[in-house]
């Protein structure tokens, strides 16, 4: 943990002040949907067998100080990250070279790639893709440089089921409300003030992205024409339902677009593709209605983890969706672009790949400045360096081992890395990447979780959302070309284009300093908001 760069924080509260803050926080949160379904270890099934109860989401009592310059940089650079990952998803030739390194050691990646190849063989019918992305960062202060300024370093880039856009907007409003009713004790000079609490329009911004895809889909492809809808694919049970609902309600109330929820396990039961239609529209039959809808856009809030694919039918369902005309958020290739291996390939020192997708040198350099050291575990020079680090009990203390997985709880940290690798066949090591741990400045806050308040050292992770809608283009060049052949120069190749691209608000997740993971729904972190400070 680096030394603190922030003023003394948070402010001390007398008993009456603390009770006033906590009472207002709890009531405001439930009244405004800053909530989750309670975990079974908090409210048992015997007490709540129908799972109808809600509790305040894990949340910080105070907004957390965050360097203003770092916050601004993360927001400004998001459009470049949107452009980068949409370009990767459009470049199947390059992506294939990376994915094929993983298919022998990662069954999940292999299955996703098989779905793509199956649809490619039949022929894709939808040329548009939507990304609701989130790029996650930590503040870093280089300890080797005297009086170094704080900067942002990327933790990961999320291309599927980028969660907490709904709750992050609400917690920003919560902290603004608490400041406005004087729930925070006065400081000299005042640190928590309205001008230091930035706007956070995640709900309208993300719902506008779904609306843009819905509009871009065009008229019904069915005969006769059917009404159009957006379909959100969800896990069951889903504790984080209110986060998703905020986006759904905004899409309907602001854009007047019907949106339905469908459990991932019920895809084949409730959707179909007419066998006689070359356009392959995806038809959704709501169980509660006597008529059907055509799906314009599929929004995945499930399907990102192997645990969602419990039977062969699960993979049949994913293939069924991918071959349809619905715009996918994300497509299979966009899902694959979010693999940690892609992040490693881009960030490995001296990597030439970034300029392939970001031809503007200034933009590429700005993105590169957010990378920390990430290495493969293979037989390349960088890989051999990483293996020496990861197998040394002393040197591994500064690193984290990451698999190609979304969601919390999958990473291996510090001293646990050498024994983990010792028990893993060396042929499977390349399924992981080794990343230098970012050591953010020391900070304290208080977290409300399951009715209890814990105060102490914390670590914050800033996620910036992005919306990107693009046309994939087509490749009419010779099929089966070798990797590296014709880098964009061959005749007949259409690289596609970005149609919509904007930054879409932020998420601040805060966890106890002793916790390595930061997933809120997984029980590790809390939703927070930024208190911008000049340091």
C-alpha positions, 0 to 999 in steps of 0.5 A: 500500500502506497502512502496516502496522498489525500487529506485527513478523511473521512470526517469524524462524527458524533453519535447523533451525527452518525445515527442521522447519516445512517438513518437517512442513508438506509431509507434513501437507498431503499426508496431509490432502488440502491438495493440488492436481494439479500444473500442467503447467509444474511436472510435465510430461505426459511425467512424469505422463501419467495426471495421478495425482500430487498436490502441496501446494497453494500455502500460507503457512508462517505464518497471517497477522495479521488484525484481529479486529474485521474478521473478526468483522464479516465473519462476522456480516454474511454472513447479511445478504448471503445474504438480499440475494442470495437476494432479488435472485435472486427478483426477476426483474423488477428483475434483468431491468432490469439484465441487459438493459443487458448483453445487447447487449455481453456474449454470455455474459450474453445466453446465460444470460438466454436460458436463463432465458427459455426455461425461464420460457416453458415453466414452471419446475418447481422452486421451491427454490434453493440458494446456497453463496456467498462474500463477499470482502473486504480490510482497509482503513484510510482514509488521510484519517482520523487514527488510523482503525480498520481496516474491511472493504471488499468485493471481490466476491460469488460466487454460483457455484462458490465454491471452496476451502471444502475446502482453507481448512478444512484450512489452518486445521488445518495452522497449528493443528498447526504451532503445537501442535508448536512449529514456530513460534519463540517470540515475546515476547509470543507472537503465534501462539497457539491462541486466536488461530486461529479455528475454520473449519468450511467442510467440514461447513457447506457439505456441510450446505447440500447436505444441506439441499437434498437433504432439501428436494427431497422424495421421488422424482418418478419412476415408479417411484421412483428413489434420490436423489443429489447431482450435482456438475458439474466441469471436466476436467481439474480441478487443484483436485479435492481441494478439491471432494472434501472436500465430497463425502466429508463429504456422504457420510460425515456425511449418507449421501447419494450424490454423483457427479461429472459433467464439464460436457461429458458432461451430455447423455450421462449425464442425461435428463428423461423426456418423459412426466413433467410433473415433469421429474425429472433422471435420472443414469445412472452409467456404472459402475452398471446402475441410475439415480439421480434428481438432487435437487441440482445443484452447479455447480463448472463452467459459470461461465465462457464457456470451459466452453461450447465448443459449442452442445451446452454451452448445450443442456446448461445449458438441459436442467439448468435446466428439470429438477426438480433444485434448482440451486446456483446457478440461472440467476438466482442465477448472473446475480445474481453479475454485477459489474454487480449489485455496482456498482448496489448500491454506486454512491453514493446508490444506492436499490436496497439498501433494496429487498432489505434493508428493515431500515435498520440491516442495509442500512447495515451492508452498505453500510458494506462497499462501496467506490466502484464506478462504471458506464461509461455515460452516467449522471452516475456513469458520466461520472465513471468514464470521466474516471477510467478514461481518465486515465493518472494517475487510473486508478492507483487503480482496477481495471476488471472484466468480468462474469466469475468466475475469476482473470485477467480484470481490468485494473489501474491504468495498463493501463486507459486503453490497454485502453479505447482499443482497445475500442469505446465501445459495449462499455465498459458491459460493465465496472465501475470499482472503486476499488482497496482498499489493505490494510495492509502485511504479510509472510509466506512462501508455499510454491508448487511446492516453492519458498518465497518470502518478502516483502510480501503482501496478504490477501483474506478470503472468508466462505462462506454457505449459503442455501436459499430458495423462489423464489415465483411471479408470477401478476400480469400478465406483461410489466409494465414495470420499476418497476410494482408494487414488491411490491404487486400482487396475485398476487405471491409473493416467496418466502422464505428457508428456511435461512441461515447463515454457513459458515466462511472462506477467506483467500487471500494473494498476493504484493504485486506480484500484482494477482490472487488466484486460487489455482487460476489460479496467483496466490495461496495458501491461508492462515488468520487469526491474529486480532490486536487493532489 
